Amino acid sequence: MTDAEMTKGTSGFKLPFKINIEPRVDDPPKWYSPMLSVLAVVFALLIGALVIWLGGGDPWAAYSHIARYSFGSVGVLSDTMVKAIPLMLTGLACSLAFRMKLWNIGAEGQFFLGAYGASLIVLLPVLPEDAPQWLFIIVMIASGMLFGALWGFIPGFLKARYNVNEIISTLMMNYIAIQWNNYFIYAVWSDHGFQLTRMFQRNAWLPRLSDLAETMPAFRGLTTHLGLVFALVAAVVLWWILAKSQWGYEIRLIGDNPRAAEYAGISIKRNIVLVMMLSGALAGLAGMSEVTG
Protein backbone atom coordinates (compact mmCIF):
# COMPACT_ATOMS: atom_id res chain seq x y z
CA MET A 1 0.00 0.00 0.00
CA THR A 2 1.38 3.45 -0.92
CA ASP A 3 0.98 6.77 0.86
CA ALA A 4 -0.88 8.20 -2.14
CA GLU A 5 -4.49 9.17 -1.83
CA MET A 6 -6.75 6.13 -2.19
CA THR A 7 -8.84 5.91 -5.30
CA LYS A 8 -12.62 5.98 -4.73
CA GLY A 9 -14.78 3.62 -6.79
CA THR A 10 -18.26 4.38 -8.18
CA SER A 11 -19.93 2.68 -5.24
CA GLY A 12 -17.92 4.67 -2.74
CA PHE A 13 -15.58 1.74 -1.97
CA LYS A 14 -11.99 2.88 -1.47
CA LEU A 15 -9.31 0.77 -3.12
CA PRO A 16 -6.22 0.21 -0.94
CA PHE A 17 -3.88 1.22 -3.77
CA LYS A 18 -3.49 3.63 -6.65
CA ILE A 19 -2.87 2.58 -10.25
CA ASN A 20 -0.85 4.77 -12.61
CA ILE A 21 -0.53 3.72 -16.25
CA GLU A 22 2.56 5.03 -18.01
CA PRO A 23 3.65 4.53 -21.62
CA ARG A 24 6.53 2.14 -22.29
CA VAL A 25 9.86 3.95 -22.51
CA ASP A 26 11.52 3.50 -25.89
CA ASP A 27 15.11 2.27 -25.97
CA PRO A 28 17.56 5.10 -26.65
CA PRO A 29 19.08 5.21 -30.15
CA LYS A 30 22.45 3.54 -30.72
CA TRP A 31 24.26 6.86 -31.00
CA TYR A 32 23.05 8.01 -27.57
CA SER A 33 25.64 6.20 -25.42
CA PRO A 34 28.71 7.14 -27.56
CA MET A 35 27.46 10.72 -27.70
CA LEU A 36 27.24 10.85 -23.91
CA SER A 37 30.86 9.65 -23.69
CA VAL A 38 32.03 12.30 -26.16
CA LEU A 39 30.12 15.03 -24.34
CA ALA A 40 31.59 13.88 -21.00
CA VAL A 41 35.13 14.18 -22.41
CA VAL A 42 34.40 17.61 -23.90
CA PHE A 43 32.87 18.79 -20.63
CA ALA A 44 35.90 17.53 -18.67
CA LEU A 45 38.26 19.35 -21.05
CA LEU A 46 36.27 22.56 -20.65
CA ILE A 47 36.44 22.32 -16.87
CA GLY A 48 40.20 21.67 -17.10
CA ALA A 49 40.61 24.64 -19.43
CA LEU A 50 38.74 26.85 -16.97
CA VAL A 51 40.99 25.74 -14.08
CA ILE A 52 44.14 26.37 -16.17
CA TRP A 53 42.86 29.80 -17.23
CA LEU A 54 41.98 30.78 -13.66
CA GLY A 55 45.51 29.78 -12.65
CA GLY A 56 46.97 32.17 -15.20
CA GLY A 57 47.88 29.56 -17.82
CA ASP A 58 47.05 29.14 -21.48
CA PRO A 59 44.58 26.23 -21.89
CA TRP A 60 45.15 25.95 -25.63
CA ALA A 61 48.94 25.77 -25.20
CA ALA A 62 48.59 23.20 -22.42
CA TYR A 63 46.27 20.93 -24.40
CA SER A 64 48.40 21.32 -27.54
CA HIS A 65 51.46 20.23 -25.56
CA ILE A 66 49.62 17.18 -24.20
CA ALA A 67 48.38 16.20 -27.66
CA ARG A 68 51.78 16.70 -29.29
CA TYR A 69 53.65 14.61 -26.74
CA SER A 70 50.97 11.89 -26.66
CA PHE A 71 49.99 11.53 -30.33
CA GLY A 72 52.35 13.81 -32.24
CA SER A 73 54.39 11.11 -33.99
CA VAL A 74 54.49 7.36 -34.49
CA GLY A 75 57.19 6.95 -31.85
CA VAL A 76 55.32 9.07 -29.32
CA LEU A 77 52.07 7.21 -30.03
CA SER A 78 53.91 3.91 -29.50
CA ASP A 79 55.09 5.05 -26.07
CA THR A 80 51.57 6.23 -25.24
CA MET A 81 50.20 2.79 -26.09
CA VAL A 82 52.75 1.20 -23.73
CA LYS A 83 51.39 3.40 -20.92
CA ALA A 84 47.81 2.62 -21.95
CA ILE A 85 48.11 -1.19 -21.93
CA PRO A 86 47.96 -1.69 -18.13
CA LEU A 87 45.18 0.90 -17.93
CA MET A 88 43.17 -1.00 -20.55
CA LEU A 89 43.47 -4.29 -18.69
CA THR A 90 42.79 -2.88 -15.21
CA GLY A 91 39.86 -0.92 -16.69
CA LEU A 92 38.42 -4.17 -18.03
CA ALA A 93 38.99 -5.78 -14.63
CA CYS A 94 37.02 -3.05 -12.87
CA SER A 95 34.26 -2.88 -15.50
CA LEU A 96 33.51 -6.59 -15.08
CA ALA A 97 33.04 -6.23 -11.32
CA PHE A 98 31.14 -2.96 -11.69
CA ARG A 99 28.66 -4.65 -14.06
CA MET A 100 27.56 -6.79 -11.13
CA LYS A 101 27.59 -3.79 -8.78
CA LEU A 102 30.77 -5.02 -7.10
CA TRP A 103 33.06 -2.09 -6.40
CA ASN A 104 36.52 -3.57 -6.92
CA ILE A 105 38.77 -0.74 -5.73
CA GLY A 106 41.63 -3.24 -5.39
CA ALA A 107 42.68 -3.58 -9.04
CA GLU A 108 45.94 -1.84 -8.10
CA GLY A 109 46.79 -4.53 -5.54
CA GLN A 110 45.80 -7.28 -7.97
CA PHE A 111 48.02 -5.58 -10.56
CA PHE A 112 50.97 -5.68 -8.12
CA LEU A 113 50.38 -9.33 -7.29
CA GLY A 114 50.19 -10.15 -11.00
CA ALA A 115 53.54 -8.42 -11.50
CA TYR A 116 54.93 -10.39 -8.56
CA GLY A 117 53.64 -13.69 -9.95
CA ALA A 118 55.22 -13.04 -13.34
CA SER A 119 58.52 -11.94 -11.77
CA LEU A 120 58.55 -15.08 -9.65
CA ILE A 121 58.97 -17.21 -12.79
CA VAL A 122 62.17 -15.36 -13.71
CA LEU A 123 63.68 -14.44 -10.36
CA LEU A 124 63.00 -17.53 -8.24
CA PRO A 125 63.62 -18.99 -10.88
CA VAL A 126 60.88 -21.42 -11.93
CA LEU A 127 62.10 -21.88 -15.49
CA PRO A 128 65.72 -22.25 -16.57
CA GLU A 129 67.30 -19.06 -17.87
CA ASP A 130 67.65 -20.41 -21.41
CA ALA A 131 64.01 -21.56 -21.75
CA PRO A 132 62.33 -20.45 -25.01
CA GLN A 133 60.54 -17.12 -25.07
CA TRP A 134 57.12 -18.60 -25.85
CA LEU A 135 57.34 -20.82 -22.77
CA PHE A 136 58.31 -17.90 -20.55
CA ILE A 137 55.36 -15.87 -21.85
CA ILE A 138 52.80 -18.62 -21.33
CA VAL A 139 54.00 -19.50 -17.84
CA MET A 140 54.25 -15.84 -16.77
CA ILE A 141 50.74 -15.15 -18.07
CA ALA A 142 49.41 -18.10 -16.09
CA SER A 143 51.31 -17.10 -12.94
CA GLY A 144 50.38 -13.42 -13.15
CA MET A 145 46.70 -14.15 -13.68
CA LEU A 146 46.72 -16.79 -10.93
CA PHE A 147 48.19 -14.42 -8.34
CA GLY A 148 45.79 -11.66 -9.39
CA ALA A 149 42.84 -14.06 -9.18
CA LEU A 150 43.87 -15.23 -5.71
CA TRP A 151 44.12 -11.60 -4.56
CA GLY A 152 40.62 -11.05 -5.93
CA PHE A 153 39.32 -14.25 -4.32
CA ILE A 154 39.96 -13.00 -0.78
CA PRO A 155 37.62 -9.96 -0.84
CA GLY A 156 35.17 -11.94 -2.99
CA PHE A 157 34.99 -14.71 -0.39
CA LEU A 158 34.68 -12.21 2.46
CA LYS A 159 31.84 -10.47 0.63
CA ALA A 160 30.01 -13.70 -0.21
CA ARG A 161 30.51 -15.44 3.14
CA TYR A 162 30.46 -12.60 5.68
CA ASN A 163 29.05 -9.66 3.65
CA VAL A 164 32.25 -7.67 4.20
CA ASN A 165 32.15 -4.40 2.27
CA GLU A 166 34.31 -5.00 -0.81
CA ILE A 167 35.22 -1.31 -1.11
CA ILE A 168 37.01 -1.41 2.24
CA SER A 169 38.59 -4.86 1.84
CA THR A 170 39.90 -4.32 -1.70
CA LEU A 171 41.18 -0.84 -0.87
CA MET A 172 43.05 -2.02 2.22
CA MET A 173 44.52 -4.98 0.38
CA ASN A 174 46.20 -2.58 -2.06
CA TYR A 175 48.59 -1.50 0.67
CA ILE A 176 49.38 -5.09 1.62
CA ALA A 177 50.20 -5.92 -2.01
CA ILE A 178 52.46 -2.87 -2.40
CA GLN A 179 54.39 -3.63 0.78
CA TRP A 180 54.65 -7.30 -0.21
CA ASN A 181 56.28 -6.33 -3.49
CA ASN A 182 58.52 -3.76 -1.81
CA TYR A 183 59.87 -6.41 0.54
CA PHE A 184 61.02 -8.57 -2.36
CA ILE A 185 62.24 -5.66 -4.50
CA TYR A 186 64.24 -3.97 -1.74
CA ALA A 187 65.43 -7.12 0.06
CA VAL A 188 65.01 -10.62 -1.32
CA TRP A 189 65.42 -9.79 -5.03
CA SER A 190 67.46 -6.61 -4.67
CA ASP A 191 70.17 -6.35 -7.31
CA HIS A 192 73.42 -5.78 -5.35
CA GLY A 193 71.63 -3.62 -2.76
CA PHE A 194 69.86 -1.36 -5.25
CA GLN A 195 66.12 -0.82 -4.91
CA LEU A 196 65.25 -2.89 -7.96
CA THR A 197 65.56 -6.44 -9.19
CA ARG A 198 68.02 -7.63 -11.79
CA MET A 199 66.94 -7.12 -15.37
CA PHE A 200 65.00 -9.99 -16.91
CA GLN A 201 66.84 -11.86 -19.63
CA ARG A 202 65.67 -11.03 -23.16
CA ASN A 203 63.80 -14.31 -23.65
CA ALA A 204 61.54 -13.31 -20.72
CA TRP A 205 60.50 -10.06 -22.44
CA LEU A 206 57.29 -9.62 -24.37
CA PRO A 207 58.03 -9.12 -28.10
CA ARG A 208 58.09 -5.48 -29.22
CA LEU A 209 57.51 -3.90 -32.60
CA SER A 210 61.16 -2.86 -32.57
CA ASP A 211 62.11 -6.56 -32.63
CA LEU A 212 60.84 -6.62 -36.22
CA ALA A 213 62.95 -3.65 -37.29
CA GLU A 214 65.44 -5.78 -39.25
CA THR A 215 62.75 -6.86 -41.69
CA MET A 216 60.49 -3.79 -41.30
CA PRO A 217 62.63 -0.66 -40.72
CA ALA A 218 59.52 1.45 -40.01
CA PHE A 219 59.21 -0.34 -36.65
CA ARG A 220 62.66 0.79 -35.48
CA GLY A 221 62.45 2.31 -31.99
CA LEU A 222 58.77 1.47 -31.45
CA THR A 223 58.20 0.14 -27.93
CA THR A 224 54.61 -1.15 -28.24
CA HIS A 225 54.62 -4.76 -27.13
CA LEU A 226 52.46 -7.89 -27.16
CA GLY A 227 50.51 -6.66 -24.14
CA LEU A 228 48.40 -4.58 -26.53
CA VAL A 229 47.18 -7.80 -28.14
CA PHE A 230 46.39 -9.17 -24.66
CA ALA A 231 44.25 -6.10 -23.93
CA LEU A 232 42.35 -6.25 -27.23
CA VAL A 233 41.69 -9.98 -26.95
CA ALA A 234 40.59 -9.58 -23.31
CA ALA A 235 38.15 -6.83 -24.35
CA VAL A 236 36.56 -9.05 -27.02
CA VAL A 237 36.34 -12.05 -24.69
CA LEU A 238 34.84 -9.96 -21.89
CA TRP A 239 32.28 -8.46 -24.29
CA TRP A 240 31.29 -11.95 -25.42
CA ILE A 241 30.96 -13.18 -21.85
CA LEU A 242 28.77 -10.29 -20.76
CA ALA A 243 26.67 -9.97 -23.93
CA LYS A 244 26.39 -13.50 -25.29
CA SER A 245 26.92 -16.11 -22.58
CA GLN A 246 24.59 -17.46 -19.91
CA TRP A 247 27.08 -16.50 -17.21
CA GLY A 248 27.13 -12.96 -18.56
CA TYR A 249 23.33 -12.87 -18.32
CA GLU A 250 23.57 -13.98 -14.69
CA ILE A 251 26.15 -11.27 -13.98
CA ARG A 252 23.96 -8.59 -15.54
CA LEU A 253 20.82 -9.82 -13.81
CA ILE A 254 22.50 -9.85 -10.39
CA GLY A 255 23.77 -6.33 -10.99
CA ASP A 256 20.36 -5.04 -12.11
CA ASN A 257 18.07 -6.95 -9.74
CA PRO A 258 19.65 -9.32 -7.20
CA ARG A 259 16.26 -10.31 -5.76
CA ALA A 260 15.03 -11.43 -9.17
CA ALA A 261 18.28 -13.32 -9.73
CA GLU A 262 17.93 -15.11 -6.41
CA TYR A 263 14.30 -15.96 -7.21
CA ALA A 264 15.47 -17.42 -10.54
CA GLY A 265 17.83 -19.76 -8.68
CA ILE A 266 21.07 -17.97 -9.55
CA SER A 267 23.77 -18.35 -6.88
CA ILE A 268 24.75 -14.79 -5.99
CA LYS A 269 27.52 -15.84 -3.60
CA ARG A 270 29.20 -18.11 -6.15
CA ASN A 271 29.07 -15.38 -8.78
CA ILE A 272 30.53 -12.82 -6.40
CA VAL A 273 33.59 -15.01 -5.88
CA LEU A 274 33.96 -15.92 -9.57
CA VAL A 275 33.59 -12.34 -10.80
CA MET A 276 36.09 -11.04 -8.28
CA MET A 277 38.55 -13.75 -9.27
CA LEU A 278 38.21 -13.02 -12.99
CA SER A 279 38.50 -9.30 -12.28
CA GLY A 280 41.66 -9.97 -10.29
CA ALA A 281 43.03 -12.19 -13.06
CA LEU A 282 42.65 -9.40 -15.63
CA ALA A 283 44.40 -6.94 -13.32
CA GLY A 284 47.10 -9.57 -12.75
CA LEU A 285 47.55 -9.87 -16.52
CA ALA A 286 48.08 -6.10 -16.58
CA GLY A 287 50.85 -6.47 -13.99
CA MET A 288 52.45 -9.28 -15.95
CA SER A 289 52.45 -7.23 -19.17
CA GLU A 290 53.94 -4.25 -17.35
CA VAL A 291 56.98 -6.03 -15.92
CA THR A 292 57.67 -8.08 -19.06
CA GLY A 293 56.81 -5.44 -21.68
N, C-alpha and C positions, 0 to 999 in steps of 0.2 A: 504494500500500500504506500502511495506517495503522499507528500504533504500538500499536493495540489488540491484545489477545490473539487469536491466530489461532483460528478455529473448527475443531474436529476433527470430521471426518466419521465415518460408521459403520464404515468400513473402516480407520480410523486415519489417513487422508490429511488433511493440514492444508491448508485453503484459505488463499490468501495475502491474504485480506481478510475483513472482518466486515460482515454485512448487518444493518441495523436498520430495521425497518418501523414507521413512525409514521403516525398518522391525519392526514388532510388538515386543515389549519387553516381553520376557517370565517372568511369575511370579517366584519369587525366591523360592527355595526349602523350605520345612517346617523347616528344621534344621537351616536355615540362621538367622532368628530372635533370637532364643535362643543362637546361637553361638556368635552373636554380643553382647548379654548381658554378656555372660561369658568372652569374650575378653575385654569388657569395665571394668569389675570387676578386671580382671588380670592386665590390664593396670593401673588402679587406685592404686592397691596394689604395683605395681612396682614404680610408682611415689612416693607413701608414703614411700616405703623402701629407695628410693634415698634421700628423704628429711631427714629421720631419720639418714641415714648413713653420710650425709653431716654435720649433727648436732653432730656427734660423738657418736651416739647410735648404738645399735645392732638391725637391722631390724628383724632378725629371732627371737630374744628373745622378742621383742616387740609384734610381731604378735602371737607368741606362748602364751604369757601372755593373750592377748585379746581372743584367741580361748579357752584357758583353763578356763577363768573366764566368758565365754559366753556359752560354749557348753561342758564343761569338765565333768559334771555330770548331773544326772536327776534333782536334785534340782536347780542347776545353770541354766540349760536349761529352767526350769519352770519360774524362775525369768526373764530370757531373754524374754520369751513369753509375760509376763506381760508388759514389756516395749515395746514390739513390737505391741501389740494390738491397742493402739491409733494411732501408725504410720501406721498400715494397713488401718484403717478406714479413716484417713485423707488423705492417699495416694489415696484411692479409690475416695474420694471426689474431690481431685484435678484432677485425671485422667479423670473423667467424664466431668468436665468443659474443660479441655485441649483438649478433643476429638472434641469439637466444637469450638476450637481456642478461648476459653474464659480463660483468665489467672487469675484464682482465687488465689490470693496471700493471701486471708483473711481466709484460713482454720483455722489458729490459733485463730482468733477472734471468728469464729463460734464454734470452740472447747470450748472456754471459756464460750460462751453463752449456749452451750449444758450442760456444767457442772453446770452452774448457774440454768438452768431450772430443772435439776434433783435434785439439792440441795434444790430448792424451795419446792418440794413436802415433804421433810423431815423437813426442818427448819422453814417453814412458820407457822405451818405445814398445808398441804392440806389433808393428810390422817391421821387418828388417829395413835398413836404410836404403837398400838397392831394390826394393820392391817396385813393380811397374806403377806408373802414374795412375792408370785407370783403377788399379786395386786400391791405392791410397785414397782416391776420390770416393769410391763406393763405400769403403769402410769408414772414412771420416764423415760422410753424409749420414750413414747409419748411426754412428756414435753421437754426432751432434744432435740429430733429431731425437735419439733416445734420451739423452740427458735433458734436452728441453722438455720432452714429454713427461719425464719423471718430475721435473720441477713444476710442471703444470698439474700433474696428478695430485700433488699435496694439497693445494688450495681447493681443487675440485672435489677431493674426498672429504675435506673438512666442511665444504659447503653442502655436499650431498648428505653426509652422515650427521653432522652436528649443526647445520645451518649457520656456519661461521661466515660472516660478511666477506665476500671475495675481494672487495676493494681493499680492505685492511690487510688481509692475509697476503695477497699478491704484492701489494705495495711494500710491506715489511720484508717480504722475501727477496726483494730487489737488493736490499742492503746486505743480506746474508750472501747472496751470489757474488756481489762485487768484492766483499771481503774474502770470500773463498778463493776467488781468482787472484786477488792481490797476494794472498799467502803463498801461492805457488809461483807467481811471477817474481815476487821480491825475495823469496827464500828457496823453495825446493827446486824451481827451474831457473833460478837466476843465472844469467850468463856471466861468470867471473865477477859476481858481486854487483853487476849493473841491474837496474830495475827493469829488466826485460828478459825474455827467454832467448835462447840461441835462434838464429834464423833457420826456418825450415829448409830442408834440401829441395832442389828444384822439382824433383819428381813428386813432391807433396804440395805443389802449387796448382791452383786451378789454371787451365790454359787461358792465355790472353790473346787478344787480337794481334798484339805485337809479335807473338810467336809465329805468325804466318807471314811476317814481313819479308822473308827471303823469297817467297813465291809471289806475294802481293805487296809490293813496296808501299802502297797507299796506307797499309796498316801499321807502318813503322811508328813507334812511340805511343800507340793507342793502348790504354791500360784496361779497357773494358774486358771483363773476364766471363767465364762460364756461369757465374752466379746470376747473370741477367737471364740466361735460359732457365735456370731454376725458378726465378721469380715469375717468368711468363707462364711456364708450365704449371706452377702452383696456382696461379690465378685462374687458368682454364679449368684445372681439376676442381678447385674450390667452387667455381661457378657451377660446374656440372653437379657436384654434390648437393649444393643448396637448391638448384633450380630443377634438377631432373631426377634425383634419387629419392627413394622412400625415406632414407635417413635425413636427407635435407628437408623433406616435408615435415618430419617430426621436429627437427630443430626450429623451423619457422613457426610451427604450430605452438610449441612450448613458449617461444618468445612472444607470440601474439596473444595466446590465451592458455596459460598453464592449466586452468581448471578444465577446459575442454579437452586438452591433451590427456590429462589424467583420467577423465571420463572415458576417453577412447582407448584406454589401456596402455598408453605410452609411458614407459618408465622414465620419469623426470630425473631421478637420482642417477641412473645409469648414463643418461645423456649428458648430464652435467659433468661427470667424470670424463667421458669420452671426448666431449667438445673441448674441455680444458686441456686434455692431453694432446689433441691434435693442434690446438692453438699453440701450446708450448713447443710442439715439434716444429711447427713453421718458424717460430722465433728462434729455435735452436738451429734450424737450417740457415737462418740469417747470420747467426754467430759463426757457423762453420764457414760460410762463404766469405765472411769478413776476414778471418784469420788466414785463410788459404788463398784468397784472391788478391 
